[in-house]
Amino acid sequence: MRKLLCCLVVFATLMANPIANAQTNVKWDLRRCVEYALTNNVSVRQADIQARLSAITLKQSRLQQIPSLNFSGNHGFSFGRSLDYTTNTYTDNNSMYQRLGLNTEVNLFNWNSQKNTIKSNDYNYQADAAAVDKAKNDIALNVARQYLLVLLDMEQAEVTGIQLKQSQAQYQNTRKQVDAGALPELNAAELEAQVARDSANLITAQTQIEVDKLTLKALINLPADAVFELDVPPVEQIPVDNILEISPATIYDLAIRSQPQIRVNNLRLQAAQKNYEAARGRQYPTISLFGQLNSNYNTFLKGAEIKDLGYLPNNIPNAEVFTLSGTGRNYVYTKQYQEYPFQKSFSQLWNGYGTLLKNNFGQGIGIGLSIPIFNGWSARANIERAKWDI
């Protein structure tokens, strides 16, 4: 079994290496760079997450229109003087209690504050969705610019390399003529200095290629140590539109209609206006409808067993109850009971649970009115902030 596992691991490694080599040997053209950046760039992903958060906010504001429903319950033990919730009286007996409640509330009217808040969140969500397109456009433009800049660096390095070869060839020819005595040593020295300058220019151009490649990797969120070779397309196959034939006014109008940034700004403005209206509505009274269901349970930790002692003379100290019959006494016999207290077990504490909850079951419904009078200038501050947002 162990040999089989080893063979499988070796086979998987051999199969993975050609695949990895094939992926690293693929050259990156402009389309692949842009598509990879749109998927992995941090700015694009942050914009997408912000749009998802705005969608959650919009959904939450819409669901706030439906009635709320909350269940509450507590269970505990009280010792010493405490309130018996079933009789609403104070007692000194230790007890176990339970309180259950179900509450609901719905907003009836709040001067369209909630409605305007929903519209504001809707506009913000649309703006964040358009901001994703803007982020994609920006990163695509930056990637294309950086990609072309690397190609320009490569062309510049190639030209500098050709110039270096020419300088080296001229220096070699001049050196031969100087050695033959046909030219002075000064000519050879000048060409040797030119070769050194061209060599430095070539090193600078090659360094600039690597620097701009690293910048391009950062834009598309590719690791700096990853193999990254660009595909250089033939110049004659690069499509170029003659944009100079189009009037500037036409280009401007097209940009106004198509650029996501314009839509983002317009939607942000509409969201700010609705937020201002919502802030104004929150300084007026709010009317709401509420309802509640509740019940209580209470039982004492100690119980008492009553024992029937039968009919016994009612011998009350200093106050015997009897009737006279001549010289004799006829005592009055009454039913006598004896109370024996005991500690209840946990199962005995629940005796009569359902009956007591049923007997204490209560319902309520009503209309609430909330009038903001003074709240630390928060309402006015929200209105002022909304104005400045606009």
N, C-alpha and C positions, 0 to 999 in steps of 0.2 A: 504493500500500500504506500509506504514511504517512497519507494522508487518511482511509483506512478506519479505521485505528487511532484517529485523533483523533475520528472520529464515534462509534466504540464507547465511548470514554472519556466523551464528553459525554452520550451516551445513558444510560450506567450511572450517571453522576452525577445526571441528572434523575430517573431511576427510584429512586435511593437516597434522595433528599431527601424525597419523600412518605412513604416507609416510615419513615424516621427521625422525621419530624414526627408520623406516626401513633403511633409508639411513645412519644414524649415527651408526646403529648397524652392518652394513656390515664391515667385517674385510678387511684390505688392504693386498693383496698378492703382490709379486714382480711385476707381470705383470701389475696390476692396478696402482701401484706406478709409473712405467716407463711410461705407457700410459698417465697418468695424467700429469706427468712432461713434456712430449713432447708437450702437448697442452698448458700448462700454465706457464712453466718456462720462466722467463724474458729473459735470454740469447738466448733461442731458438726463442722467438718472435722478439727480436731485430735483430737476423740474418735473419729472414724471411722478416722483413721490409727493411733491407738493400738490400736484393735481389730484392725486388719490386722497390726500388729506382733505382737500377742499370738497371732494365728493362725499366724504364721510360727514363733514360739517353740514353740507346741504341736506343730506339724508336725515341727520339728527334734527335739524330745524323743521323739516317737514313732518317728522313723526311727533314733534312736540304739539302738533295740533290735535292729536287724538287724546282721549282722556288718559290720565295716569292712573296706575293701579299699584298699590303697595300693601304688603302684608307685614304685620308686626306681631311679635309674640315674645314674652319673657316668662321665665320660670325661675322661681327662687324660694328661699326659706327665710322667714322672719322670726326674730327672737326678741323677747321683751315687748314693750308696748308698740303696737303697729296697727295699721289700718286693715280691716277685713273688707276686701273689695266686693264681696258678695252682699254684705249688709251695709257697707259704707259707715261702719262704726269702729271705734278703737277698742282693742282688746289686749289683754296682757298674756294671752296664751301663745305659745310658739306654734307656728303654722307653716304649711307649704301652700304656695299660691301660684297661679298661672293666669296671665292676661293675654288675650288674643284680639286682634283687630284687623280689619280690612278697609282701606280708605281709597277713594277715587276722587279725582278733581279734573275739571275741564275748564279751559279759558273761554268765556263767552264773548267778551269784547274788551279790547285794549287799544282802541284808536288806531287800528291797523299796524301797530308796532310789530307784531309777530309776522304779519303778511309781508311787510316791507323788509324785515330781516331775512325772510326766505328768498325774496327777490334779490337782495344784496348778496346772499351766499350763492345764489344761482349765477349771478354775473361774475362773482369772484371765481367760481369753478370754471366757467367758460374762459375767463381770462387766464387762469392757470393752465387750462388745456391748450390755449393759443400760445402760452409761454413755452410749452414743450416744443411746438413747431418753431418758435423763434430760436430756442436753444439749438435745435437741430440745424436750422439754417445757419446760425452763427458758427457752429462747429464745422459744418460742411464747408463754409466759406474759408474758415481758418485752415482747415486741413488742405483744401485745394491750393490756397495761397502758399502754405508751407511746402506742399508737394512740389509745386512749380519752382519754389525757391531752391529746393534741393536739386531739381533738374538743372536749374541755372548754375548752381555751384558746380555740378558735374561738368557742364559745358565749359564753364570758366576754367576748371582744372584741366580739362582736355586741351583747351587753347593754350593755357600756360605750359602744359607739357610739350606741346608742339613747338612753342616758342623756345623752351629750354633746349630741345633737340637741335633747333636751328642755331641757337647760340653756341652749343657745343660743337656743331659741325663747322661754324665759322671760326671758332677758336682753334680747332684742329688744323684747318687749312692755313690760318694765319700763323700758327706755331711752326708749321712746316716752312712757310716762307721766311719767318724770322730766323729759323735755324739755318736756312740756305743763305741768309744775308740779304734777301730781297726787301724785307721790311724791318723797321726798327722794333726794338723790344717793347716800346710803349704801346703799339697796336695790340700785341699779344696780352699785355697787362690789362688794357681796357676791356678786351673781350673776355678775359678771365673773370674780371669783376662783374661783367654782364651775366656770365654763366652763374656766378654766385647769387646775384640778385634774382635771376629767373628760378634758381633752385629754391630760394627762400619763398618766392611767390607761389611756387608749386606746393610747397609744404603748407603754406597758409591756406591755399585753396582746398587742399585735401582735408585740412583740419576743419575748415568751415563746412565742408560736406558732413563730417561726423557731428558737428555741433547742431547743424540744422536737422539732421536725422534724429538726434536725441529730442529736439523740440517737437518734431513730428510724432515721435513715439509717445511723448507726454500728452499730446493732443488726443491721440487715439487710445490712450491708456494701455500702452504696450510696455512690458518690462524693458528696462534699459539694456539688459544683457541678452535680449532675444535677437535671433538672427533676423536681419531686416535688410533685404535687398529690393531696390525699386526697379520696376519695369519701365524702361525708357521707350516711349512710343516714337515712331518716326514722325518728324515734324509735319510732313505732308498729310498725315492722317489725323492731325488734331483739328477738329472742327472749330472754326472761328467765325462768329457772327459779326458783321460790319455794323456795330452799334452806332457808329457815327452817322449813318444814314437816317436814324430815327431822331426826331426833334426832342430836345430836353423836356419840353412840356409833356409830351407823350410818355416818356420814360417816368417822369414824376407821377403822372396820373396812374400809370400802371403800378408803381410802387405803393401808392396810397391804397389802392384796391387790394393788392395781393400780399403785402408784407404783414406778417403776424404781429409785429410790434405795434402797428397802427390799431389792429383789432384789440390787442392787450390794453392799450391806453384807453380806447373808447369804452371797453367793458369795465375797466377799473373806475372810470369816471361815473358810469351808470351805477356801479355797486356803491360808490361813495355817496351818491345822491340818495339812493334808497336807504343807506345806513343813516344818513342825516334825518330822513323822515321817520325811521324807526326810533332814533334817539329822541326826537320831539314827542312821539307818541308815548314814550315811557314816563313823561312828566305829568300825564293825566291819569285819572282813576282807572282801575281795572276791575272788571266784573267776572266772577267765576262761579261755577256750580260745583258743589261737593256732596259726597255721600259717604257714609261709614257704617260698618257692621262691627260689633264687638261683643265679647262675652268674658266672664271671669269665673275662676274656680278657686276655692279656698277650703282647706281642711286643716284641722288641728293635729299636731304631732302626737298628742296624748288623747286617749279615749277613756270612756268610763263604762264599766259593765254594771247594770242595774239588776240587783237580786231582790226578788219578791220575798218578803219575810212573813207574808200573810197578815191576818187581822190581829193586831196587838192592842193592848190598852194604850190610850193616848196619854201616857204619863209624861207630861211636859213639866220640867222642874219648876217649882213655885207656881205652877198654873195648871194643876191637874183638872182635867175635864171629867166631871161625873154628875150623876143625878142622885138625889137623896130618896131613899125608900125607907121611911121610918128612921131608924137609927143606922141603917146600912148605906153603903155607897155603891152605886151602879156606874162603873167606869164606861166611858164611851170608847168603843173599839173602832179603829180606822185602819185602812190599808197601809202597811209599812214597807218601805224599800230601803235597800242599802247600796251605796255607790262604791264601786271598787275601781279606782283609776289604774290604767295600764298604758305602756308605751306601744303605739301602733307599729306594725311591721310596714315595710315599704309597699307591699301589695295592698295592705289595708288602707293606705293613704289614698288610693284611687277608687275606693268604693263610692258609688254615686257620681262618678265623673261626668258621664253623659247627661244625667238628669240635671246636675247643677249648671252645666254649660247651657242647657236648654232653658232653664228657668231664668238665667241671667243674660240671655241673648237680647241685645238691643240694636236698633237701627236708627239712622239719622240721615237727613238730607237738608240742604240749605243753599243759599246764595251768599257769596262773599263779596265784599267791596273793599278794595285797597286804594287808599288815597295817599299819594306821596306828598308830605308836607315839608319835611326837612330831612335830608339824608346826606349832610356834609357836602352839599354842592356837587354831588356826583352826577346827577342828571344834567345839570347845566354844563358841567365839564365835558360830558360825553357829546353834548350838542356842539360845543365849541371845537372839540377835536374833529368831529365829523365835518364841520365847516372847513377846517384847514386841510382835511383829506381831499375835499373837493378842489 
